[in-house]
Amino acid sequence: MAKIEDLRTKSDDELAVELAELKREQFNLRFQSATNQLERPARIQEVRRDVARIKTLQNERAASATAKA
């Protein structure tokens, strides 16, 4: 699980890469769930929240960039 403090230290590019990885993992977890092969059902919720954390951080950075401009 990603902590917000750890995410804040990453660059925009690193966040985009991590977001893509989490989206891929979320996709795989969804398929595992559909075929009843999921070992940790709570991981779906963890990944979903991590995606939300990253998107929130990206939105905050975009808002602050437009406010400065």
Secondary structure, DSSP 8 states (H G I E B T S, - for coil): ---HHHHHTS-HHHHHHHHHHHHHHHHHHHHHHHTT--S-THHHHHHHHHHHHHHHHHHHHHHHHHHH-
